[in-house]
Amino acid sequence: MSMINADENFEKLGLTLPPAPAPAGVYKPCVIDGKYLYLSGHGPVRNDKSLIIGRIGKDLTASRTYHVGDHPGEPW
């Protein structure tokens, strides 16, 4: 049984991947600024690619925050 790798499978199906986007910032595991800890990673974004920001209980409901945290790549 021969194995087809992902590149061969894409070619067979006539598919192509778009180029990777350019980095949008400085990437560090975390940054501490006063009493705030900022963690890097894939944050939640809206359809227009802007970040979803806010405070739980003020700008975001707790249930919505859980959903965004569990599905960071899913558009709002």
C-alpha positions in Angstrom: 0.0 0.0 0.0 1.5 3.3 -1.0 1.0 6.4 1.1 0.1 9.8 -0.5 1.4 12.8 1.3 -0.6 16.0 1.7 1.2 17.8 -1.1 0.5 15.0 -3.5 -3.1 14.8 -2.4 -3.6 18.5 -2.9 -2.1 18.3 -6.4 -4.3 15.3 -7.2 -7.4 17.2 -6.1 -6.3 20.4 -8.0 -6.2 22.4 -4.7 -3.7 25.1 -3.7 -3.0 26.8 -0.4 -2.8 30.6 -0.2 0.6 32.0 1.0 0.9 32.4 4.8 0.1 35.9 6.0 2.9 38.2 7.1 3.4 38.4 10.9 1.2 41.1 12.4 3.3 41.9 15.5 6.1 40.9 17.9 5.6 37.3 19.1 6.7 36.5 22.7 5.2 33.9 25.0 4.1 36.6 27.4 4.6 40.2 28.4 4.1 41.6 31.9 3.0 45.2 32.0 2.4 46.4 35.6 -0.5 44.3 36.9 -1.4 42.8 33.5 -0.1 39.6 31.9 -0.5 39.4 28.1 -0.2 36.0 26.6 0.6 35.3 23.0 -1.3 32.9 20.8 -4.3 32.8 18.5 -6.8 35.2 20.0 -10.4 35.5 19.0 -11.1 37.7 15.9 -14.1 39.1 14.2 -14.9 38.5 10.5 -13.1 41.8 9.6 -10.0 40.4 11.3 -10.1 42.8 14.3 -9.4 41.3 17.7 -12.3 40.8 20.2 -11.3 42.6 23.3 -13.1 43.6 26.5 -13.7 42.8 30.1 -15.9 39.9 31.2 -19.0 41.2 32.9 -18.6 44.7 31.3 -18.0 44.2 27.6 -18.5 40.5 27.3 -20.9 38.0 29.0 -19.3 35.1 30.8 -21.0 32.5 28.5 -19.8 34.4 25.4 -16.3 34.5 26.8 -16.3 30.7 27.3 -17.4 30.2 23.7 -14.7 32.5 22.3 -12.1 30.8 24.4 -13.1 27.3 23.3 -13.3 28.4 19.6 -10.6 31.0 19.0 -10.5 30.6 15.2 -14.3 30.8 14.8 -15.4 34.3 13.6 -17.8 36.3 15.8 
